[in-house]
Amino acid sequence: MFNQYDDIILVHDLTKMLKIGKNKAYRLLQSGQIKAKKDWTGHWIIQKAAVIEYTNVSKA
Protein backbone atom coordinates (compact mmCIF):
# COMPACT_ATOMS: atom_id res chain seq x y z
CA MET A 1 0.00 0.00 0.00
CA PHE A 2 1.42 3.37 -1.05
CA ASN A 3 4.69 1.72 -2.18
CA GLN A 4 5.12 4.22 -5.01
CA TYR A 5 5.45 7.13 -2.54
CA ASP A 6 8.59 8.23 -0.69
CA ASP A 7 8.85 7.91 3.09
CA ILE A 8 8.34 11.69 3.39
CA ILE A 9 5.51 13.21 1.39
CA LEU A 10 3.92 16.60 0.82
CA VAL A 11 0.27 17.69 0.79
CA HIS A 12 0.04 17.10 -2.96
CA ASP A 13 0.99 13.45 -2.42
CA LEU A 14 -1.44 13.15 0.49
CA THR A 15 -4.35 14.24 -1.69
CA LYS A 16 -3.49 11.56 -4.23
CA MET A 17 -2.94 8.85 -1.63
CA LEU A 18 -6.30 9.40 0.06
CA LYS A 19 -8.18 10.64 -3.02
CA ILE A 20 -9.24 13.81 -1.23
CA GLY A 21 -9.07 17.51 -1.98
CA LYS A 22 -6.53 19.99 -0.63
CA ASN A 23 -8.97 21.51 1.87
CA LYS A 24 -9.71 18.12 3.43
CA ALA A 25 -5.98 17.31 3.52
CA TYR A 26 -5.18 20.55 5.36
CA ARG A 27 -8.03 19.91 7.82
CA LEU A 28 -6.66 16.44 8.60
CA LEU A 29 -3.19 17.89 9.17
CA GLN A 30 -4.28 20.90 11.22
CA SER A 31 -6.53 18.78 13.43
CA GLY A 32 -3.73 16.31 14.09
CA GLN A 33 -5.63 13.37 12.66
CA ILE A 34 -2.60 12.84 10.45
CA LYS A 35 0.54 13.61 12.42
CA ALA A 36 2.88 15.95 10.58
CA LYS A 37 5.12 18.96 11.10
CA LYS A 38 5.79 22.13 9.21
CA ASP A 39 9.26 22.94 7.95
CA TRP A 40 10.87 26.34 8.33
CA THR A 41 9.12 27.57 5.16
CA GLY A 42 5.68 26.57 6.42
CA HIS A 43 5.24 23.51 4.19
CA TRP A 44 3.79 20.38 5.74
CA ILE A 45 6.20 17.45 6.02
CA ILE A 46 4.29 14.19 6.37
CA GLN A 47 5.66 10.73 7.02
CA LYS A 48 4.11 8.03 4.88
CA ALA A 49 3.83 5.93 8.05
CA ALA A 50 1.50 8.57 9.54
CA VAL A 51 -0.80 8.27 6.54
CA ILE A 52 -0.82 4.48 6.83
CA GLU A 53 -1.60 4.80 10.53
CA TYR A 54 -4.47 7.17 9.74
CA THR A 55 -5.93 4.79 7.17
CA ASN A 56 -5.70 1.87 9.60
CA VAL A 57 -7.42 3.83 12.39
CA SER A 58 -10.12 5.26 10.13
CA LYS A 59 -11.02 1.75 8.92
CA ALA A 60 -11.53 0.48 12.48
C-alpha positions in Angstrom: 0.0 0.0 0.0 1.4 3.4 -1.1 4.7 1.7 -2.2 5.1 4.2 -5.0 5.4 7.1 -2.5 8.6 8.2 -0.7 8.8 7.9 3.1 8.3 11.7 3.4 5.5 13.2 1.4 3.9 16.6 0.8 0.3 17.7 0.8 0.0 17.1 -3.0 1.0 13.5 -2.4 -1.4 13.1 0.5 -4.3 14.2 -1.7 -3.5 11.6 -4.2 -2.9 8.8 -1.6 -6.3 9.4 0.1 -8.2 10.6 -3.0 -9.2 13.8 -1.2 -9.1 17.5 -2.0 -6.5 20.0 -0.6 -9.0 21.5 1.9 -9.7 18.1 3.4 -6.0 17.3 3.5 -5.2 20.5 5.4 -8.0 19.9 7.8 -6.7 16.4 8.6 -3.2 17.9 9.2 -4.3 20.9 11.2 -6.5 18.8 13.4 -3.7 16.3 14.1 -5.6 13.4 12.7 -2.6 12.8 10.5 0.5 13.6 12.4 2.9 15.9 10.6 5.1 19.0 11.1 5.8 22.1 9.2 9.3 22.9 8.0 10.9 26.3 8.3 9.1 27.6 5.2 5.7 26.6 6.4 5.2 23.5 4.2 3.8 20.4 5.7 6.2 17.5 6.0 4.3 14.2 6.4 5.7 10.7 7.0 4.1 8.0 4.9 3.8 5.9 8.0 1.5 8.6 9.5 -0.8 8.3 6.5 -0.8 4.5 6.8 -1.6 4.8 10.5 -4.5 7.2 9.7 -5.9 4.8 7.2 -5.7 1.9 9.6 -7.4 3.8 12.4 -10.1 5.3 10.1 -11.0 1.7 8.9 -11.5 0.5 12.5 
